[in-house]
Amino acid sequence: MSSGNDCQPQTLTKPALGEREAVELVDRVFGLKVSWIRSLPSYDDQNFHVRVSAEGADEYVLKITNSEDSQEPDLIEAQTQAMMFLSAEGFPSATPYLTKDGNIMALESGGTSPGSKKYMVRLLTYLPGTPVAKITTNAQILHEIGRLAASVDKVLSEKFQHPSVKSLHRGQFIWNLANVPLLDQYIYALGQNKYRAVVEQVIEQFKGKIIPKLSSFRACINHGDLNDHNILVDSSSASLENPQYRVSGILDFSDMSYGYYVFEVAIAIMYMMIESPDPLSVGGHVLAGFESVLPLTAEERGALFLLVSGRFAQSLVIAAHTALLYPENKEYLTITAKTGWKHLMTMFEVGQEAVEKTWFETAQAYTHHASD
């Protein structure tokens, strides 16, 4: 869900290859014959699920990166190396199938006409599982997702080393949570309504209360987009009344950047709220899972409400802006908006103090439980 290192999504060209072109690409670049292919939904890249006629009928995702991000090979290299590193560390992340030349990616033309845009192409292992968006979440999986968010950032920040990692310093990257103030230039896309007033309030409070505190937060590498479509789960119990889930896949590393630990838990809370019938209760379970790996400081905890609100604002404003540019992809772009506006308004109606009380008391109950 990225829009480049720059804060101007409108310069981006989403790839639009047909299935036949995608099949030809897999053959030409990776030397594999496709037996089955289907398009997958995506924000601004193009993805295909492919099965190849090889030993064991292997399945992959053909990922064709948008024109803007394709101009930053170091960044895509860093993201792909991070996926390989996490896989080696035991996390369920995809790994690349190498090109015929032995590389993890290739820059390929998106068409036959001269001057066709070039797109970075990768073939990643297909991860099985059900997106969190398609299940009814419970306390157990929310806690598990919190643990995952902390564990991923911790191991990346402490152990991941690669020359391309410096490209993750993405100062003006619109999806980095520190850049909520950059939404000012896209807010026109909301038109004039009651929602816009809340977003303006979020941006102003963010400038006043979060930006001055950033230096007191602990820095790390963020995955940056642990949303309900980017986490796959499978059921680890047969009980229909009380299903237990485990995470079977972590997808989409295109929003990776240097940020802060507290950003990751805020992003996870916000996206887990989206599908929940009781959104305000979600945060405490995710926070408890996160803090079982990495307890937050008092200042980081105090920023959570505005950070979660800031991510709602980013998601809603950027989706509205991008939907104006790509009306044909509007349905996918505005998935979050269906319930996102309602949840953001509820957070502000209930107020920071009451929301935090719910979150912190739920998280506290886990520590009591653990010490019993």
C-alpha positions in Angstrom: 0.0 0.0 0.0 2.7 2.4 -0.8 3.0 5.5 -2.9 6.7 5.9 -3.4 9.4 7.7 -1.4 7.9 11.0 -2.4 4.7 12.4 -1.1 3.0 12.7 -4.5 1.0 9.6 -5.3 -0.3 11.1 -8.6 3.0 10.4 -10.4 2.5 6.7 -10.0 1.5 4.3 -12.8 -0.1 1.1 -11.8 0.9 -1.8 -14.1 -1.9 -3.2 -16.2 -0.6 -6.4 -17.8 -3.0 -9.0 -19.2 -2.9 -12.6 -18.1 -1.3 -13.7 -21.3 1.5 -11.1 -20.8 2.0 -12.2 -17.2 2.3 -15.9 -18.3 4.9 -14.9 -20.9 6.8 -12.8 -18.3 7.1 -15.8 -15.9 8.4 -18.0 -18.7 10.8 -15.4 -20.1 12.2 -14.1 -16.8 12.0 -17.1 -14.5 12.0 -20.0 -16.9 8.7 -21.5 -15.5 5.6 -22.6 -17.4 2.4 -21.4 -15.9 -0.5 -23.9 -15.7 -3.0 -21.6 -14.0 -3.2 -17.9 -13.3 -5.6 -15.4 -11.7 -5.4 -11.7 -10.8 -5.2 -10.6 -7.2 -6.5 -7.3 -5.8 -3.9 -4.7 -5.0 -3.5 -1.0 -4.1 -1.0 0.3 -6.6 1.1 -2.7 -7.7 -0.2 -5.6 -9.8 -0.3 -9.1 -8.4 -1.1 -12.5 -10.0 -1.5 -15.9 -8.2 0.2 -18.4 -10.5 0.7 -22.2 -10.4 3.5 -23.6 -12.4 3.8 -26.9 -14.0 6.8 -28.1 -12.1 7.6 -30.7 -9.5 4.8 -30.6 -6.9 2.8 -27.9 -8.7 4.4 -24.9 -7.0 2.4 -21.7 -6.4 3.7 -18.2 -6.5 2.7 -14.6 -6.5 3.9 -12.6 -9.5 4.4 -9.1 -8.1 4.8 -6.3 -10.6 5.7 -3.1 -8.8 4.3 0.3 -9.8 6.4 2.6 -12.0 7.4 5.0 -9.3 8.6 2.4 -6.7 10.3 0.5 -9.6 12.7 3.4 -9.9 14.0 2.5 -6.4 15.7 -0.9 -6.8 17.6 -0.5 -3.5 14.3 -0.1 -1.7 12.8 -3.2 -3.3 16.0 -5.0 -2.6 15.8 -4.1 1.1 12.2 -5.2 1.3 12.9 -8.5 -0.4 16.1 -9.2 1.7 14.0 -8.5 4.8 11.4 -11.1 3.7 14.2 -13.6 3.2 15.8 -12.8 6.5 12.4 -13.1 8.4 11.8 -16.4 6.7 15.2 -17.7 7.8 14.3 -16.5 11.4 11.2 -18.7 11.4 8.6 -16.1 10.4 6.0 -17.1 7.7 7.1 -14.6 5.1 7.4 -15.2 1.3 10.8 -15.8 -0.4 11.7 -14.9 -4.0 12.2 -17.5 -6.8 15.3 -16.4 -8.6 15.3 -15.2 -12.2 17.1 -17.2 -14.9 20.1 -14.9 -14.3 20.1 -15.7 -10.5 18.6 -12.4 -9.3 15.8 -11.8 -6.9 14.1 -9.3 -9.3 14.2 -8.0 -12.8 13.3 -4.6 -14.4 10.9 -5.4 -17.3 9.0 -3.4 -19.9 5.2 -3.2 -19.3 4.4 -3.3 -23.0 5.7 -3.8 -26.5 5.6 -0.2 -27.6 8.8 1.9 -27.5 8.9 4.0 -24.4 6.8 1.6 -22.4 7.2 2.1 -18.7 9.5 -0.4 -16.9 8.3 -2.3 -13.8 10.2 -4.3 -11.2 9.1 -7.9 -11.3 9.4 -10.6 -8.6 8.1 -14.1 -8.2 7.4 -14.8 -4.5 6.3 -18.0 -2.8 2.6 -18.2 -2.3 1.6 -18.3 1.3 -1.5 -20.3 2.3 -4.1 -19.1 4.8 -7.1 -16.9 5.2 -6.8 -13.1 5.5 -7.7 -11.8 9.0 -10.3 -9.7 7.2 -12.3 -12.9 6.4 -12.5 -14.3 9.9 -14.2 -13.2 13.1 -11.3 -12.1 15.3 -11.2 -13.1 18.9 -8.9 -12.1 21.8 -6.5 -14.9 21.1 -5.7 -13.9 17.5 -5.6 -10.2 18.3 -3.0 -11.0 21.1 -1.1 -13.1 18.6 -1.0 -10.3 16.0 0.3 -7.9 18.7 3.1 -10.3 19.5 3.8 -10.7 15.8 4.1 -6.9 15.3 6.6 -6.5 18.1 8.6 -9.6 17.2 9.0 -8.6 13.5 10.2 -5.1 14.3 12.5 -6.3 17.1 14.3 -8.9 15.1 14.6 -6.6 12.0 15.9 -3.8 14.1 18.4 -5.9 16.1 19.6 -8.4 13.6 18.8 -7.5 10.0 21.9 -6.1 8.1 22.2 -5.5 4.4 23.8 -2.7 2.4 20.4 -1.7 1.0 18.9 -1.2 4.4 19.7 2.6 4.4 17.1 3.0 1.7 14.5 2.5 4.4 15.1 6.0 5.6 12.1 7.4 3.6 11.7 10.9 4.9 8.7 12.0 2.9 7.0 8.7 2.5 3.3 9.4 2.8 2.5 6.2 4.6 5.1 6.6 7.4 3.1 7.5 10.5 5.4 10.4 11.3 4.1 12.1 8.1 0.4 12.6 9.1 1.0 16.4 8.6 1.6 15.8 4.9 -2.1 14.9 4.6 -2.8 18.6 4.4 -2.2 18.6 0.7 -4.6 15.7 0.0 -7.5 16.6 2.3 -9.3 18.4 -0.6 -10.3 14.8 -1.8 -12.7 14.5 1.2 -14.8 17.5 -0.1 -16.6 19.5 2.6 -18.3 17.4 5.3 -18.3 16.4 9.0 -15.5 13.8 8.4 -13.1 16.4 7.1 -13.4 18.4 10.3 -12.3 15.4 12.4 -9.4 14.7 10.1 -8.3 18.3 10.3 -8.5 18.0 14.1 -6.4 14.8 14.0 -3.7 16.5 11.9 -3.5 19.6 14.1 -3.3 17.5 17.3 -0.7 15.3 15.7 1.5 18.3 14.8 1.2 19.7 18.4 1.4 16.5 20.5 3.1 13.8 18.5 5.8 15.5 16.3 7.5 17.2 19.2 7.7 13.8 21.1 9.1 11.6 18.2 12.6 11.9 19.6 11.5 10.2 22.9 10.1 7.1 21.1 12.3 4.1 20.5 13.3 3.9 16.8 13.2 0.7 14.8 12.4 -0.7 11.3 8.6 -0.9 10.8 6.8 -3.4 8.5 4.4 -0.5 8.4 1.3 -2.2 7.0 0.2 -5.1 9.2 -3.4 -4.7 8.1 -6.2 -7.3 8.0 -5.5 -8.3 4.4 -1.7 -8.6 4.9 -1.9 -11.1 7.8 -2.9 -14.7 6.9 -4.1 -17.2 9.5 -5.1 -20.8 9.7 -7.1 -22.5 12.4 -5.1 -24.5 14.9 -8.2 -26.0 16.6 -11.2 -27.9 15.5 -13.6 -26.0 17.9 -16.1 -24.0 16.0 -17.3 -22.2 19.2 -13.8 -21.1 20.2 -11.5 -21.3 17.2 -7.8 -20.8 17.9 -5.7 -19.3 15.1 -2.1 -19.0 14.2 -0.4 -16.6 11.8 0.5 -18.5 8.6 1.6 -15.6 6.4 2.9 -12.0 6.5 2.4 -10.1 3.2 3.4 -6.9 1.5 6.6 -5.3 2.8 6.3 -2.3 0.4 5.6 0.1 3.3 8.7 -0.8 5.3 10.6 2.2 6.6 12.5 3.4 9.6 10.0 4.5 12.3 9.3 3.7 15.9 8.0 0.6 17.8 4.9 2.4 18.9 4.0 3.1 15.3 3.7 -0.6 14.6 1.3 -1.4 17.4 -0.8 1.7 16.6 -1.1 0.6 12.9 -2.0 -3.0 13.9 -4.7 -1.7 16.4 -6.2 0.5 13.7 -6.5 -2.2 11.1 -7.8 -4.8 13.6 -10.6 -2.3 14.5 -11.8 -2.2 10.9 -13.7 -5.4 10.8 -14.5 -5.8 14.5 -18.1 -5.6 15.8 -16.6 -4.1 19.0 -13.8 -1.9 17.7 -12.9 0.0 20.9 -12.1 -3.3 22.7 -9.6 -4.5 20.1 -6.7 -2.2 21.2 -6.2 -3.8 24.6 -5.7 -7.3 23.2 -3.3 -6.2 20.5 -1.4 -4.0 23.0 -1.1 -6.9 25.5 0.4 -9.1 22.8 2.8 -6.4 21.7 3.9 -5.7 25.3 4.5 -9.3 26.0 7.5 -8.9 23.7 8.2 -5.2 24.0 6.6 -3.1 26.8 5.9 0.5 25.8 7.2 3.5 27.8 4.7 5.8 29.4 5.3 8.4 26.6 4.7 5.8 23.9 1.5 4.6 25.6 0.3 8.2 25.9 0.7 8.7 22.1 -1.3 5.6 21.1 -4.7 7.3 20.8 -3.5 9.9 18.4 -1.3 7.5 16.5 -4.2 5.2 15.9 -6.3 8.2 14.8 -3.5 9.4 12.6 -3.4 6.0 10.8 -7.2 6.2 10.3 -6.7 9.7 8.8 -3.9 8.5 6.5 -5.9 5.5 5.2 -9.1 7.5 4.6 -7.5 10.6 3.0 -5.0 8.8 0.8 -7.7 6.3 -0.4 -10.1 9.2 -1.2 -7.3 11.0 -3.1 -6.2 7.8 -5.0 -9.8 6.9 -5.8 -10.2 10.2 -7.6 -7.1 9.3 -9.7 -8.1 5.7 -10.3 -11.9 5.5 -10.2 -11.8 2.0 -11.8 -10.0 0.7 -8.6 -12.3 2.6 -6.2 -13.9 -0.4 -4.6 -10.6 -1.9 -3.5 -9.1 1.5 -2.5 -12.0 2.4 -0.2 -12.3 -1.0 1.6 -11.1 0.7 4.9 -13.5 3.6 4.4 -16.6 1.4 4.7 -16.2 1.2 8.5 -13.1 3.4 9.0 -15.0 6.7 9.2 -17.5 5.3 11.7 -14.7 4.0 14.0 -12.7 7.2 13.8 -15.8 9.3 14.7 -16.6 6.9 17.6 -13.1 7.3 19.0 -13.4 11.0 19.0 -17.0 10.9 20.5 -15.9 8.6 23.3 -12.7 10.6 23.8 -9.1 9.8 24.4 -9.3 9.2 28.2 -12.1 6.6 28.0 -10.6 4.8 25.0 -7.2 4.5 26.7 -8.8 3.3 29.9 -10.5 0.4 27.9 -7.2 -0.4 26.2 -5.0 -0.2 29.2 -7.3 -2.1 31.5 -7.6 -5.0 29.0 -3.9 -5.1 28.6 -3.4 -5.0 32.4 -5.7 -8.0 32.8 -3.3 -10.1 30.7 -0.4 -9.4 33.1 -2.5 -10.3 36.2 -3.5 -13.5 34.4 0.1 -14.3 33.6 1.2 -13.8 37.2 -1.6 -15.9 38.7 
